[in-house]
C-alpha cells in the first residue's frame, strides 16, 4: 500500500512539474512574442518617421497630406509646450549641442558654446495727435466769461468722434 501511495505522489509530482514547466514555457514564449511585436511596432514607427521626413513636402495622397498637416500641428504644439517649460525653468537650449543652459549663464556647461541672446526689443507705443480747429461762428457763442471773452461751444458731428 505504501508503494502505491508513493507511486501516486511521484506521478502527481511529475504531472505538476510538467504543468509548471509548460506554464513557464508559455509565459516565456508570450514574453518573446510581446518583445517581437514591440520591435515590429518600433520598426513601423521608424519607417513612418523616415517617410514623413523624406516626403513631408510632397505627400503621395490627400490622406497623407492630412496626416502630415496633423503631424506638423502636433510638432508645433509640442515645441510651444517645451518652450513654456523652459521659460518656467529659466533655461534656454544651446544651439550647438542642445543642452539646457540656465538663463544667467553666458556659456553652455556641456560644450562651452557662447550663448548669444537677442537684445530685448523696446516696445514703442504710437500715439495719435488730434488737432482741433475751432471756427469762430457767432451762433456758437453762448456767453461771455469774466474777462469779456466769448465762451465757445463746439459742436462735433457723431462720425467725427469715432476713430
C-alpha positions in Angstrom: 0.0 0.0 0.0 2.9 2.4 0.8 4.3 1.8 -2.6 1.0 2.7 -4.3 0.9 6.0 -2.3 4.5 6.7 -3.1 3.9 6.0 -6.8 0.7 8.2 -6.8 2.6 11.0 -5.1 5.5 10.7 -7.6 3.1 10.6 -10.5 1.3 13.7 -9.3 4.6 15.4 -8.6 5.8 14.7 -12.1 2.4 15.9 -13.6 2.6 19.1 -11.5 6.2 19.6 -12.5 5.4 19.1 -16.2 2.4 21.5 -16.0 4.6 24.1 -14.2 7.3 23.7 -16.9 4.6 24.1 -19.6 3.3 27.2 -17.9 6.8 28.7 -17.6 7.4 27.9 -21.3 4.1 29.6 -22.2 5.0 32.7 -20.2 8.5 32.9 -21.7 7.1 32.4 -25.2 4.4 35.0 -24.7 7.1 37.4 -23.5 9.1 36.7 -26.6 6.0 37.4 -28.7 5.4 40.7 -26.9 9.0 41.7 -27.4 8.9 40.8 -31.1 5.7 42.8 -31.6 7.1 45.8 -29.8 10.2 45.7 -32.0 7.9 45.4 -35.0 5.9 48.4 -33.9 9.2 50.3 -33.4 10.2 49.5 -37.0 6.8 50.6 -38.3 7.2 53.8 -36.3 10.8 54.3 -37.7 9.5 53.7 -41.3 6.7 56.2 -40.8 9.1 58.9 -39.4 11.5 58.3 -42.2 8.8 58.5 -44.8 7.4 61.7 -43.2 10.9 63.3 -43.1 11.6 62.5 -46.7 8.1 63.2 -48.1 6.6 66.0 -46.0 6.9 68.5 -48.8 5.1 66.2 -51.3 2.7 63.7 -49.8 1.6 60.9 -52.1 -2.2 61.4 -51.5 -4.8 63.6 -49.8 -5.0 61.3 -46.7 -1.2 61.5 -46.3 -1.3 65.3 -46.7 -4.0 65.4 -43.9 -1.8 63.3 -41.7 1.3 65.3 -42.4 -0.6 68.5 -41.5 -1.7 67.0 -38.2 1.9 65.9 -37.5 3.1 69.5 -38.2 0.5 70.9 -35.9 1.4 68.4 -33.1 5.1 69.2 -33.5 4.4 72.9 -33.2 2.3 72.3 -30.1 5.0 70.2 -28.5 7.6 72.8 -29.2 5.5 75.5 -27.8 4.9 73.5 -24.6 8.6 72.7 -24.3 9.4 76.5 -24.6 6.9 77.1 -21.9 8.6 74.6 -19.6 12.0 76.1 -20.4 10.7 79.6 -19.5 9.4 78.3 -16.2 12.7 76.5 -15.5 14.6 79.6 -16.6 16.7 77.8 -19.3 17.3 78.0 -23.0 18.6 75.4 -25.4 22.3 75.5 -26.6 22.2 75.9 -30.4 25.3 73.7 -30.7 24.7 70.6 -28.5 21.0 71.0 -27.5 21.7 71.0 -23.8 19.7 73.2 -21.4 21.6 76.3 -20.3 20.4 78.5 -17.4 19.3 82.0 -18.4 22.1 83.6 -16.3 24.9 81.6 -17.9 26.9 83.1 -20.8 28.4 79.7 -21.9 27.0 76.2 -22.3 28.1 74.0 -19.5 28.2 70.9 -21.8 30.0 72.1 -24.9 31.3 75.6 -24.0 29.5 77.5 -26.8 28.9 81.2 -26.0 25.2 81.7 -25.7 24.0 84.6 -27.8 20.8 86.2 -26.6 18.8 88.6 -28.7 18.7 92.1 -27.4 15.4 92.9 -25.7 13.1 94.8 -28.1 11.7 98.1 -26.8 8.0 98.4 -27.2 7.1 101.7 -28.7 3.5 102.8 -28.2 2.3 105.0 -31.0 0.0 107.8 -30.1 -2.1 109.8 -32.5 -2.3 113.5 -32.0 -5.7 115.1 -32.8 -5.7 118.7 -33.9 -8.8 120.5 -33.3 -9.6 123.6 -35.3 -12.0 126.0 -33.8 -14.0 128.1 -36.2 -15.4 131.3 -34.7 -19.1 131.5 -35.5 -21.5 133.8 -33.9 -24.0 131.1 -33.5 -21.5 129.1 -31.3 -21.2 131.9 -28.7 -23.3 131.2 -25.7 -21.9 133.7 -23.2 -19.1 135.9 -22.2 -16.7 134.9 -19.4 -15.4 137.3 -16.6 -12.7 138.7 -19.0 -15.2 139.6 -21.6 -14.1 136.7 -23.9 -16.8 134.6 -25.6 -17.3 131.2 -24.2 -17.4 128.8 -27.1 -19.5 125.6 -27.6 -18.1 123.2 -30.1 -20.5 121.0 -31.9 -18.9 117.8 -33.1 -20.7 115.6 -35.6 -21.1 111.9 -34.4 -19.0 110.5 -37.2 -16.0 112.7 -36.2 -15.8 111.2 -32.7 -15.3 107.7 -34.0 -11.9 106.6 -35.0 
